[in-house]
Amino acid sequence: MEELRKKAREALASGAAQVVLGYGKGSGKKARAVFIRKPDQADKLILDDSCVQNLAVYLKKPEVRALGKPAIVSRLPTMRALLQLASENQVAEKDLLVLGVSHDGKLLDLPEFKAMEDYVATAPLELTAEERAELDKIQKLSLDERWRYWQEQFAKCVKCYACRAACPLCYCANCLAECNQPQWLPVPSHQRGNLEWHIIRAMHLAGRCVSCGDCSRACPAGIPLHLLNRKLAEELFRNFKSRAGMSAKGEYALGVFKPEDKENFIK
C-alpha cells in the first residue's frame, strides 16, 4: 500500500497527473472512491479486499474530467474496462496514467496499454465457484423455467438504474431510459417495463461487458445481473472468439461483419 501512496505522491508532485482516482475508507467495512488532488492527501489511499469498485466508471464524468489528467488505481476489472473504453475511443493512452495493481496487491509497471494488454492476457477474470454453480444451475433449466426465473428476478427491480450508474461501459450522455419523445421505456416499475429495461441493457453490453460485477453489487434488489451478462459474454466468445476488455484496439463483435461468421442463429 505504501508503494501505491508513494507513486501517487510522485505523480501529483511531478504534474504527471492532476488527480488520483483510488480507494479510501468508506462507511462500515466498505471502501469508497476518493479523488486525491494534492501529494499530502495520498495517505488517504487504501488497498485491501474491500476495494472492489470499478473506478473506470468515473472517467467519463464531466466533473471528473474537469479535474485534469487522472491517474487511476487499477485492479484487473478496471484494467479490462480501460482497454474496452480505449477500443471504443472513449479514453486515450496519453490522457491517462494507470497505477496497476496485481491480484496480490503489488504495484505493476504499466507505462502503456500494450503492457496492460499483456498482463490482462495472463490473468483472465473468473467467476467464483458459487457464481459458476449458480450459472450452471440456471443453464440446466428448461426454456420455460429459465424464462420464469428471470421474470421473477426482474420483478424485483425498482427502476433505480443503479446498475447503469455503476457500469463503466454505460457512458451514454443521453440514455434511452430518459427518452420521453417518444417514451421508449415505461417509467413505473412493472413487469413489462422491467423486462424491457434489462433485456435492452443486456444487449447493449453483449460483447462489451468486462465482468466486473459492479451491476449486481450496486443492485439494492439483489438481482444477479452479472450472471446474465456473463452468459452473454460466454456466448459471444463461443460464436465469435471475441472477449471484451482484452485489447485497446479490439472490435465490438456485434458491430463488425465478417463473412466467416456463423449464421446458424438464422432460422
Number of C-alpha atoms within 10 A of each C-alpha: 15 13 10 23 20 13 17 30 22 15 21 21 15 10 11 16 22 19 25 29 24 28 25 21 17 12 7 6 9 13 21 17 17 19 21 24 20 15 20 13 14 24 16 14 23 20 19 12 11 15 18 20 23 25 26 23 20 19 21 18 12 9 10 15 13 8 14 15 19 24 25 26 24 25 24 23 22 25 28 29 28 34 28 28 25 19 20 17 11 14 17 15 15 9 12 19 21 24 23 24 21 13 10 9 14 12 19 17 12 17 14 13 20 14 13 23 18 13 18 20 14 8 11 13 14 11 16 9 9 9 14 14 12 14 18 13 11 17 13 11 12 10 11 8 13 15 12 12 14 17 15 13 17 26 18 16 22 15 19 12 14 16 22 19 16 22 25 24 22 17 17 9 8 8 10 15 15 12 11 11 6 7 11 14 18 16 13 11 16 15 14 14 18 23 19 15 19 18 13 14 17 19 13 14 20 23 26 26 25 29 20 23 23 22 22 19 19 18 20 13 15 13 21 19 20 23 20 17 23 24 15 19 21 16 16 19 15 11 13 16 10 20 22 26 29 23 22 24 15 16 17 17 19 15 7 8 9 8 6 7 10 10 9 7 5 5 4
